[in-house]
Amino acid sequence: MKKDVEKKRQKLINKLIFFRVYVKEDQQLYEFSLSKLENEYKRFKFQNHPHGEFGSIQWR
């Protein structure tokens, strides 16, 4: 089970690094817990999704 947690952590770290997120709140991503990494990734996806907010709605 510990290996699974580490795999998930590494996968999220790699995804965040791909999006050029390296440091958050003066901490390296490697210092984050799995739950904190999951929350950060969800927040990043929500803020940067092309259909987030009202960007995809066209009013005429």
MODELLER restraints for C-alpha pairs under 7 A, 6 or more apart:
rsr = mdl.restraints
at = mdl.atoms
rsr.add(forms.Gaussian(group=physical.xy_distance, feature=features.Distance(at['CA:9:A'], at['CA:34:A']), mean=5.40, stdev=0.5))
rsr.add(forms.Gaussian(group=physical.xy_distance, feature=features.Distance(at['CA:12:A'], at['CA:37:A']), mean=6.50, stdev=0.5))
rsr.add(forms.Gaussian(group=physical.xy_distance, feature=features.Distance(at['CA:13:A'], at['CA:29:A']), mean=6.34, stdev=0.5))
rsr.add(forms.Gaussian(group=physical.xy_distance, feature=features.Distance(at['CA:16:A'], at['CA:41:A']), mean=6.71, stdev=0.5))
rsr.add(forms.Gaussian(group=physical.xy_distance, feature=features.Distance(at['CA:22:A'], at['CA:28:A']), mean=6.33, stdev=0.5))
rsr.add(forms.Gaussian(group=physical.xy_distance, feature=features.Distance(at['CA:22:A'], at['CA:29:A']), mean=6.14, stdev=0.5))
rsr.add(forms.Gaussian(group=physical.xy_distance, feature=features.Distance(at['CA:23:A'], at['CA:29:A']), mean=5.95, stdev=0.5))
rsr.add(forms.Gaussian(group=physical.xy_distance, feature=features.Distance(at['CA:46:A'], at['CA:52:A']), mean=6.32, stdev=0.5))
